[in-house]
Amino acid sequence: MPDVAKAILEFIDGVLPKTHATPEIAELYRMMRDYPWRGGKMIRSRLLLAMCEAFSGRFQDALPLAAALELFQNWVLIHDDIEDDSDERRGKPALHRIHGMPLALNAGDALHVYMWQVVHGSGVQGAFAAFLEMIHRTAEGQQLDLAWVEQKRFDLTTEDYFQLVHLKTAYYTVVAPLHLGMLAAGVKPNPVFVQAGLDLGAAFQIRDDVLNLIADFKEYGKEIAGDLLEGKRTLMLLHLLEHASETVKNRVIDILGQPRTAKSVEDVQWILQQMQVLESIPFAQNQADLLATRGLALLEKGLQSAPNQQAAQLILETARSLATRVA
C-alpha cells in the first residue's frame, strides 16, 4: 500500500481550493486546510483502504472515499470543538479560538460540502448511502452527548453510555470504514463487521475517555481532563455516580453542573480522586478489554474469507491498536 497519509493529503490538496482574489475568501480556503494539515493518525481512512485491499480492491478506487472520510472527520472536529467550547485540537488552539466561532463554523460547513463532492465523484456504488448512514448516526450520538450536558442529566446508566458511543463513535470510526472499504472493492458488505465495529468502536471510545483523564498532554494532543470541564457523561463518571456516597455524588453533580469557566483545577482533581477511590477507571478499562476481545474475534471471523490475508492482518493489527491502546 502506498504512503497513505501522503496520498490522502495530496488528494485533498487537489480538491480544496487554494487561492482567491478576495482576501476574505482566501482566508476561508486557508481555514479549510488547517485541521487536515495538523496531522493525525488517519486510522479510519487506513482501515477503509486496507479493507478494500483485503477484498482485492484497488487502492485508487478507495482513495477518494478515504479522503472523503478525512474531510468528514475534520469538519466534524471543527463543529465538535465549537459545541464543546474546546480550547485545543491536535496540540494547537481550536479553529474557533483563532478565528472566532462564526468563521470557524463556516469553514466546517464548507469542508462538509467538499466531502459530498468527493463522495459523489468517487463512482463507488452505495457510497452515498453509506455516508448518509454514518452522518445520521453520528449526529444522533452528538445530540445525546450535548443534550445530556445541556439538560443536566445525571440519571444515566452504562446502557445509555453504550448507546451514545455506538452512535457517535463506533459508526464513523470502525463500522463505516469497513463498510466503505468493501464497497470500494465491489464486494457486498458482511453484517458481521457491523457488530465487530460497534464493539471495537466502543472500546476505542472508552480508551479515549480514560486517556483524557490520565494521558500525557504531549502524546495525547488534547487538553487533559477536558471531558470533566465539559461535563461529559463518560463510563467512569457514570460508575462514580452509581457507587459514590450521597454526599460525594451531590458534590460531583454540583461541580459538573457549573459552566466550564467556573470549574477549578481543584474541583477536577477532586473528582479524579473519587474515581480512583471507587476504581472507576479500572472498571472502564475492564469493559474496554471485554469489548475489544469480542470485537477482534468477530473481525477475525469476518476476514477469514478475504483473498488478501496480508491486508487482513493489517486490519486486525490496526483494530487491535485502536481498541487496546494505552497512550
C-alpha positions in Angstrom: 0.0 0.0 0.0 1.4 3.5 -0.9 2.1 6.1 1.8 -1.4 6.5 3.0 -1.2 9.9 4.7 0.7 11.4 1.8 -1.7 10.0 -0.8 -4.8 11.3 1.1 -3.4 14.7 1.7 -2.4 15.0 -1.9 -5.9 14.1 -2.9 -7.4 16.6 -0.5 -5.0 19.2 -1.7 -6.2 18.7 -5.3 -9.8 19.0 -4.2 -9.8 22.0 -1.9 -9.4 25.5 -3.5 -6.1 27.3 -2.8 -6.3 30.9 -3.7 -8.9 33.6 -4.3 -8.6 37.3 -5.3 -10.9 38.3 -2.5 -8.8 38.2 0.8 -11.7 37.1 3.0 -12.4 34.1 0.7 -8.7 33.3 0.5 -8.7 33.2 4.3 -11.6 30.7 4.2 -9.6 28.4 2.0 -6.7 28.6 4.5 -9.0 27.8 7.3 -10.4 24.8 5.5 -6.9 23.4 5.2 -5.9 24.0 8.8 -7.2 20.8 10.6 -6.3 18.4 7.8 -2.7 19.5 7.8 -2.3 19.5 11.6 -1.6 15.8 11.3 -3.5 12.9 12.8 -3.2 9.1 12.5 -5.8 8.7 9.8 -6.9 5.4 11.4 -10.3 5.5 9.8 -9.1 6.0 6.3 -6.4 3.4 6.8 -9.0 0.9 7.8 -11.0 1.7 4.7 -8.1 1.4 2.3 -6.9 -1.8 3.9 -10.4 -3.3 3.8 -10.6 -2.6 0.1 -7.2 -4.2 -0.5 -8.1 -7.2 1.7 -11.0 -7.9 -0.7 -9.0 -7.5 -3.8 -10.0 -3.9 -4.5 -7.7 -1.3 -6.0 -6.1 1.5 -3.9 -7.0 4.2 -6.4 -10.7 3.2 -6.3 -10.8 3.5 -2.5 -8.7 6.6 -2.2 -11.5 9.2 -2.9 -13.6 7.6 -0.1 -10.7 7.6 2.3 -10.1 11.3 1.5 -13.8 12.0 2.0 -13.7 10.2 5.3 -10.9 12.5 6.4 -12.8 15.6 5.2 -15.8 14.3 7.3 -13.5 13.8 10.3 -12.2 17.3 10.1 -15.4 19.3 9.6 -16.9 17.3 12.4 -14.0 18.2 14.6 -14.4 21.9 13.9 -18.1 21.7 14.8 -17.4 19.5 17.8 -14.8 21.9 19.2 -17.3 24.7 18.9 -20.1 22.7 20.6 -17.8 21.6 23.4 -16.1 25.0 23.7 -12.8 23.3 23.5 -9.5 25.2 23.7 -7.2 23.0 21.7 -7.1 20.4 18.9 -4.0 18.4 17.9 -1.8 20.4 20.1 -2.8 23.8 18.8 -5.6 26.3 19.5 -9.0 25.1 18.2 -10.0 26.9 15.0 -12.8 28.9 16.7 -10.2 30.2 19.2 -8.1 31.6 16.4 -10.8 32.9 14.1 -14.0 33.2 16.2 -17.0 30.8 16.2 -18.9 32.2 13.1 -15.9 31.9 10.7 -14.8 28.5 12.1 -18.4 27.2 11.7 -18.5 28.4 8.1 -15.2 26.7 7.4 -16.6 23.4 8.8 -19.7 23.8 6.6 -17.5 24.4 3.5 -15.5 21.2 4.2 -18.8 19.3 4.6 -19.7 20.4 1.1 -16.4 19.3 -0.4 -16.8 15.9 1.4 -20.0 15.3 -0.5 -18.4 16.5 -3.7 -15.7 13.8 -3.3 -18.2 11.1 -2.4 -20.3 11.9 -5.4 -17.3 11.9 -7.7 -16.0 8.6 -6.3 -18.2 6.5 -8.5 -18.5 3.8 -5.8 -21.9 2.3 -5.8 -23.5 2.5 -2.3 -21.0 5.1 -1.0 -23.5 7.9 -0.8 -26.0 5.9 1.2 -23.2 4.7 3.5 -22.0 8.2 4.2 -25.6 9.3 4.9 -26.0 6.4 7.4 -22.7 7.3 9.1 -23.6 11.0 9.4 -27.1 10.3 10.6 -25.8 8.0 13.4 -23.0 10.5 14.3 -25.4 13.4 14.6 -27.8 11.3 16.8 -24.9 10.4 19.1 -23.7 14.0 19.3 -27.3 15.0 20.2 -27.3 12.7 23.1 -23.8 13.9 24.2 -24.7 17.5 24.1 -28.3 17.2 25.4 -27.2 15.2 28.5 -24.9 18.1 29.4 -27.4 20.9 28.5 -30.2 19.2 30.4 -28.0 18.4 33.4 -28.8 14.7 33.1 -27.2 12.6 35.8 -29.7 9.7 35.9 -28.0 7.8 33.2 -26.8 4.2 33.1 -24.0 2.3 31.4 -26.5 1.2 28.8 -27.1 4.9 27.9 -23.4 5.4 27.6 -23.1 2.5 25.2 -25.9 3.8 23.1 -24.1 7.1 22.9 -20.7 5.6 21.8 -22.2 3.2 19.3 -23.8 6.2 17.6 -21.3 8.9 18.0 -18.0 7.0 17.7 -18.4 3.4 16.5 -20.2 4.0 13.3 -17.7 6.5 11.8 -14.6 5.1 13.5 -15.0 1.4 12.6 -18.3 0.3 11.1 -18.3 2.9 8.2 -14.6 2.4 7.2 -15.1 -1.3 7.0 -18.3 -1.0 5.1 -16.9 1.6 2.7 -13.8 -0.4 2.1 -15.8 -3.4 0.9 -18.0 -1.2 -1.3 -14.9 0.3 -2.9 -13.7 -3.3 -3.6 -17.1 -4.1 -5.3 -18.0 -6.6 -2.6 -21.2 -6.9 -0.7 -20.5 -5.8 3.0 -20.7 -8.6 5.6 -23.1 -7.9 8.5 -20.6 -9.5 10.9 -18.4 -6.3 10.6 -21.2 -4.2 12.0 -21.2 -5.8 15.4 -17.4 -6.1 15.3 -17.3 -2.3 14.6 -19.7 -1.5 17.3 -17.6 -3.4 19.9 -14.3 -2.1 18.7 -15.6 1.5 18.4 -17.0 1.4 21.9 -13.7 0.0 23.2 -11.8 2.8 21.4 -14.1 5.5 22.9 -13.7 4.1 26.4 -9.9 4.1 26.0 -10.1 7.7 24.7 -12.2 8.8 27.6 -9.7 7.2 30.0 -6.8 8.8 28.3 -8.5 12.2 28.6 -8.0 11.8 32.3 -4.6 10.2 32.7 -2.6 10.8 29.5 0.5 12.9 28.9 -0.6 16.0 27.1 2.3 15.9 24.5 1.3 12.4 23.5 -2.5 12.9 23.7 -2.8 16.1 21.7 -5.8 17.4 23.5 -6.3 19.1 26.9 -6.2 16.7 29.8 -9.4 16.3 31.8 -11.3 18.3 29.2 -14.2 15.8 29.4 -14.7 16.8 33.1 -14.5 20.5 32.3 -17.2 19.9 29.6 -19.2 17.7 31.9 -19.1 14.7 29.5 -21.0 11.6 30.7 -18.3 9.0 30.4 -18.3 5.5 31.6 -16.1 6.4 34.5 -18.3 9.2 35.6 -21.5 7.1 35.5 -19.7 4.4 37.5 -18.6 7.0 40.0 -22.2 8.4 40.4 -23.6 4.9 40.8 -21.2 3.8 43.5 -20.4 7.1 45.4 -22.0 8.1 48.7 -24.8 10.6 48.5 -22.5 13.3 49.8 -19.9 12.7 47.1 -22.5 12.2 44.4 -24.1 15.5 45.2 -20.8 17.4 45.1 -19.8 15.8 41.8 -23.2 16.8 40.3 -22.8 20.3 41.7 -19.3 20.7 40.2 -20.3 19.3 36.8 -23.4 21.4 36.7 -21.3 24.6 36.7 -20.2 26.3 33.5 -16.8 25.2 32.2 -15.2 28.5 33.3 -16.5 28.1 36.8 -14.8 24.8 37.4 -11.5 25.0 39.2 -8.4 22.7 38.8 -9.1 21.6 42.4 -12.6 20.6 41.5 -11.4 18.5 38.6 -8.7 16.9 40.7 -11.2 16.1 43.5 -13.4 14.2 41.0 -10.4 12.3 39.7 -9.5 11.3 43.2 -13.1 10.0 43.8 -12.8 8.0 40.6 -9.5 6.5 41.9 -11.1 5.6 45.3 -14.0 3.8 43.7 -11.8 2.3 40.9 -14.0 3.8 38.2 -11.1 3.9 35.8 -10.1 0.2 36.2 -13.8 -0.6 35.7 -13.9 1.2 32.4 -10.7 -0.3 31.2 -12.0 -3.8 32.0 -15.1 -3.1 30.0 -12.9 -1.9 27.1 -10.9 -5.1 27.4 -14.0 -7.3 27.1 -15.4 -5.3 24.1 -12.0 -5.4 22.4 -11.7 -9.2 22.8 -15.2 -9.8 21.4 -14.9 -7.3 18.6 -11.5 -8.6 17.4 -12.8 -12.2 17.4 -15.7 -11.1 15.2 -13.5 -9.1 12.9 -11.1 -12.0 12.5 -14.0 -14.3 11.7 -15.2 -11.9 9.0 -11.8 -11.5 7.5 -11.2 -15.3 7.1 -12.8 -15.1 3.6 -10.6 -12.1 2.5 -8.5 -13.0 -0.5 -5.6 -10.8 0.6 -4.7 -12.1 4.1 -1.7 -9.7 4.4 -4.1 -6.7 4.2 -6.5 -8.6 6.5 -3.7 -8.9 9.1 -3.1 -5.2 8.8 -6.8 -4.5 9.6 -6.6 -6.7 12.6 -3.4 -5.0 13.9 -4.9 -1.6 13.3 -8.1 -2.5 15.1 -6.2 -4.1 18.0 -4.1 -1.0 18.4 -7.3 1.1 18.2 -9.2 -0.8 20.8 -6.4 -1.7 23.3 -4.2 1.5 23.2 -2.9 2.8 26.4 -1.4 6.1 25.1 
